[in-house]
């Protein structure tokens, strides 16, 4: 990333992505937007055992929604489920153990889930930032496999089920960190040059926004959105960016603050009045006048041909894995 681009992004973050940025935006929120009864609606949240995913699952369960927690670690997932049930008094919380970096596992889970369950809202929250280049058992770079391909497979596989219900939505938790990177579709596996986990993560998050834009164009009957949760104090930030966390801890948002826009996009009637395919930057939540279309947010850095290439690359990856 260029020094200038990084500096501009960081200064923007200090103003908008921090706890104080959230508190300033909260003065304009419309509390009634979240005054909803979600009984009868089914929500899938990936990475729901901690951080933003857990906070979102908690808010949904508290409003009566059925929550399907997709997690990798059974022990942590069950502990999180117990806490959510205890606090929400909602027993309709279910755990599914899936490694989002495994294309095979994700595909098989989605197929089995669709046969036995309804889904109204998919929240793609699971992600990772691995700082050393690491390959999965399927031979894919782990950040790409989890953040981009896992999200792509799960969403694509659940689209037929989503189209069978009323008011289907897909929300993908991206990151404002994508603004530090131009989209590079020529090295999706980060095989060239020195590996930088932060750069890989930013590329993945930009890829997610591109995919959201593409899905919205192709599937008009589903409302798609991507969003940036701001800088939140989560276990993932603590473990993947320890230096950043140590320096910024007093300024970081709570997990609930980070999940606020996710919840608004997932449950409010106001959210679906916005065009499908947008990227919502923090601090937005119930303040839709500040939304930014993904096509503009990408700064025109990647022409449509490059957007098309990343979409086709994801298709090719899933085709190769399913054929094995």
C-alpha positions in Angstrom: 0.0 0.0 0.0 1.2 3.5 -0.7 2.2 5.7 2.3 -0.2 8.4 1.2 -3.2 6.0 0.8 -2.5 4.4 4.2 -2.1 7.8 5.9 -5.4 9.1 4.5 -7.2 5.9 5.5 -5.8 6.1 9.0 -6.8 9.7 9.5 -10.3 8.9 8.3 -10.4 6.0 10.7 -9.5 8.1 13.7 -12.4 10.4 12.9 -15.0 7.8 11.9 -14.1 4.2 12.8 -13.4 4.7 16.5 -15.7 4.6 19.5 -16.1 8.4 19.4 -17.1 8.2 15.7 -19.8 5.8 16.6 -21.0 7.9 19.5 -21.2 11.0 17.2 -23.2 9.0 14.6 -25.5 7.5 17.3 -27.0 10.9 17.9 -28.7 10.6 14.5 -29.9 7.0 14.9 -33.6 6.1 14.6 -34.2 3.6 17.6 -37.5 2.4 16.2 -35.6 0.9 13.2 -34.5 -2.0 15.5 -37.9 -2.3 17.3 -38.8 -5.5 15.5 -40.1 -8.9 16.3 -38.1 -11.6 14.4 -40.2 -14.6 15.4 -40.4 -17.0 12.4 -37.3 -15.6 10.7 -34.1 -17.6 10.4 -30.6 -16.1 10.5 -27.3 -17.7 9.7 -24.3 -16.0 11.2 -20.8 -17.3 10.4 -18.1 -16.8 13.0 -20.7 -16.4 15.7 -18.9 -17.6 18.7 -17.1 -14.3 19.4 -16.7 -10.7 18.5 -19.0 -9.0 16.0 -20.7 -12.3 15.0 -21.6 -13.2 18.5 -22.8 -9.7 19.2 -25.0 -9.8 16.1 -26.4 -13.2 17.0 -27.2 -12.0 20.5 -29.2 -9.0 19.2 -31.1 -11.2 16.7 -31.9 -13.8 19.4 -33.1 -11.1 21.7 -35.7 -10.1 19.1 -37.0 -13.6 18.7 -35.1 -14.7 15.6 -33.9 -18.3 15.0 -30.1 -18.2 14.9 -27.9 -20.7 13.2 -24.3 -20.2 14.5 -21.7 -21.4 12.0 -18.4 -21.9 13.9 -15.2 -23.8 13.6 -14.6 -24.7 17.3 -17.3 -26.7 19.0 -16.3 -25.9 22.6 -16.3 -22.2 22.1 -19.4 -22.3 19.9 -21.4 -24.2 22.5 -20.3 -21.8 25.3 -21.3 -18.8 23.2 -24.7 -20.4 22.4 -25.3 -21.0 26.1 -24.6 -17.4 26.8 -26.8 -16.1 24.0 -29.7 -18.4 25.1 -29.3 -17.3 28.8 -29.3 -13.6 28.0 -32.0 -13.7 25.3 -34.3 -16.4 26.8 -34.6 -17.7 23.2 -34.0 -21.4 22.8 -34.0 -21.3 19.0 -30.2 -21.0 18.7 -28.3 -23.8 16.9 -24.7 -24.6 16.4 -23.2 -25.9 13.2 -19.5 -26.9 13.1 -17.9 -25.9 9.8 -14.3 -24.8 8.8 -14.9 -21.9 6.5 -11.5 -22.4 4.9 -12.5 -25.8 3.6 -14.3 -25.5 0.3 -15.6 -29.1 0.6 -16.9 -28.6 4.1 -18.7 -25.4 3.3 -20.3 -26.7 0.2 -21.5 -29.9 1.9 -22.8 -28.0 4.9 -24.8 -25.6 2.7 -26.3 -28.4 0.7 -27.4 -30.3 3.8 -28.7 -27.2 5.6 -30.8 -26.2 2.6 -32.6 -29.6 2.7 -33.6 -29.3 6.3 -33.9 -25.6 7.1 -35.2 -22.3 5.9 -33.0 -19.3 5.8 -34.1 -15.6 5.5 -30.9 -13.8 6.3 -27.2 -14.8 5.8 -24.6 -12.9 7.6 -21.1 -13.6 6.3 -19.0 -12.6 9.3 -16.3 -15.3 9.6 -12.8 -14.3 8.7 -9.2 -14.5 9.5 -5.9 -12.7 9.1 -3.1 -15.2 8.9 0.2 -13.3 9.0 2.4 -16.1 7.5 1.5 -17.6 4.2 -0.3 -20.9 5.0 -2.0 -23.4 2.7 -5.2 -25.3 3.5 -5.4 -29.1 3.0 -7.0 -28.2 -0.4 -3.9 -26.2 -1.4 -5.4 -22.8 -1.1 -3.9 -19.8 0.7 -5.7 -19.7 4.0 -6.8 -16.0 4.0 -8.3 -16.3 0.5 -9.9 -19.6 1.3 -11.6 -18.4 4.4 -12.5 -14.7 3.6 -13.2 -14.9 -0.1 -13.8 -18.4 -1.3 -15.7 -19.7 1.8 -17.9 -16.6 1.7 -18.5 -17.1 -2.0 -19.3 -20.8 -1.8 -21.7 -20.5 1.2 -23.6 -17.5 -0.4 -23.8 -19.1 -3.8 -25.0 -22.4 -2.4 -27.7 -20.8 -0.3 -29.1 -18.5 -2.9 -31.8 -21.0 -4.1 -33.0 -21.3 -0.5 -33.0 -17.6 0.1 -35.1 -17.1 -3.0 -37.9 -19.3 -1.5 -38.6 -16.9 1.4 -40.0 -13.4 1.9 -37.5 -10.6 2.3 -34.2 -12.5 1.9 -31.0 -10.7 2.7 -27.3 -11.3 2.6 -24.9 -9.1 4.7 -21.1 -9.5 4.3 -18.8 -8.0 7.0 -16.0 -6.5 5.0 -13.5 -3.9 6.3 -12.5 -0.3 5.6 -9.0 -1.7 5.4 -9.8 -2.6 1.8 -9.4 1.1 1.0 -5.7 0.7 1.4 -5.4 -1.7 -1.5 -6.2 -1.6 -5.2 -7.8 -4.8 -6.4 -5.3 -7.3 -7.7 -6.9 -10.3 -9.5 -3.7 -11.6 -11.0 -2.3 -13.1 -7.7 -5.3 -14.2 -5.6 -3.2 -16.8 -3.8 -0.4 -14.3 -3.0 2.3 -16.5 -4.6 4.5 -13.6 -5.8 6.8 -11.5 -3.7 6.9 -11.2 0.1 3.7 -12.2 1.9 1.9 -9.6 4.0 -1.1 -10.9 5.9 -2.5 -7.4 6.4 -2.4 -6.7 2.7 -3.9 -10.2 1.9 -6.7 -9.4 4.3 -7.4 -6.0 2.7 -7.4 -7.6 -0.8 -9.9 -10.3 0.5 -12.2 -7.6 1.9 -12.2 -5.7 -1.3 -13.0 -8.9 -3.1 -16.0 -9.4 -0.9 -17.4 -6.0 -1.8 -16.9 -6.8 -5.5 -18.8 -10.0 -5.1 -21.6 -8.3 -3.2 -21.9 -5.9 -6.1 -22.0 -8.8 -8.6 -24.6 -10.8 -6.6 -26.9 -7.8 -6.3 -26.8 -7.3 -10.1 -27.5 -11.0 -10.8 -30.1 -11.8 -8.1 -32.6 -8.9 -7.9 -35.0 -10.7 -5.5 -32.4 -10.8 -2.7 -31.1 -7.7 -0.9 -27.3 -7.8 -0.7 -25.1 -5.4 1.3 -21.5 -5.3 2.6 -20.3 -3.2 5.5 -17.4 -2.0 7.6 -17.9 -2.4 11.4 -15.4 0.2 12.3 -12.4 -0.5 14.6 -13.8 -2.8 17.3 -12.1 -4.5 20.3 -12.6 -8.1 19.3 -10.5 -11.3 19.9 -9.6 -11.3 16.2 -8.1 -7.8 16.4 -6.3 -8.7 19.6 -4.7 -11.8 18.1 -4.1 -10.7 14.5 -3.1 -7.1 15.1 -1.6 -7.0 18.6 0.4 -3.8 18.0 -2.6 -1.9 16.6 -4.8 -3.2 19.4 -2.3 -2.1 22.1 -2.0 1.4 20.7 -5.7 1.9 19.9 -7.4 0.0 22.7 -8.9 3.0 24.4 -10.3 4.3 21.1 -11.8 1.0 19.9 -15.5 0.3 19.7 -17.2 -2.4 21.7 -18.3 -5.6 19.9 -21.9 -4.4 20.1 -21.0 -1.1 18.4 -19.2 -3.0 15.7 -22.2 -5.3 15.1 -24.7 -2.4 15.1 -24.8 -1.8 11.3 -24.9 -5.6 10.7 -28.0 -5.9 12.8 -29.6 -2.9 11.2 -29.0 -4.3 7.7 -30.3 -7.7 8.8 -33.5 -6.8 10.6 -34.8 -3.3 9.8 -37.4 -2.3 7.3 -35.4 0.8 6.6 -32.4 -1.2 5.3 -34.1 -2.7 2.4 -35.2 0.7 1.2 -31.6 1.2 0.2 -30.5 -0.2 -3.2 -29.1 -3.7 -3.1 -25.3 -4.1 -3.5 -24.1 -1.1 -1.4 -21.1 -0.9 0.8 -21.9 0.7 4.2 -19.1 2.5 5.9 -19.0 3.1 9.6 -20.4 5.0 11.3 -23.7 4.5 9.6 -26.2 2.1 11.1 -29.6 4.0 11.3 -28.1 6.9 9.3 -28.5 5.8 5.7 -27.8 9.3 4.3 -24.1 8.4 4.6 -24.1 5.2 2.6 -21.7 4.8 -0.2 -22.4 2.6 -3.3 -19.7 -0.1 -3.7 -19.1 1.0 -7.3 -18.1 4.5 -6.1 -16.3 3.2 -2.9 -14.0 1.2 -5.1 -12.7 4.6 -6.4 -12.9 3.3 -10.0 -9.6 1.5 -9.3 -10.8 -1.7 -10.9 -12.7 -1.7 -14.2 -15.6 -4.1 -14.7 -13.4 -6.5 -16.5 -11.4 -7.0 -13.3 -14.5 -7.4 -11.2 -15.7 -10.1 -13.7 -12.3 -11.9 -13.4 -12.4 -12.2 -9.7 -16.0 -13.6 -9.9 -14.9 -16.1 -12.5 -11.8 -17.0 -10.5 -14.0 -17.9 -7.5 -16.1 -20.0 -9.8 -13.1 -21.8 -11.1 -11.8 -22.5 -7.6 -15.0 -24.1 -6.5 -15.3 -26.1 -9.7 -11.7 -27.5 -9.2 -12.4 -28.4 -5.5 -15.7 -30.1 -6.3 -14.2 -32.2 -9.0 -11.6 -33.7 -6.7 
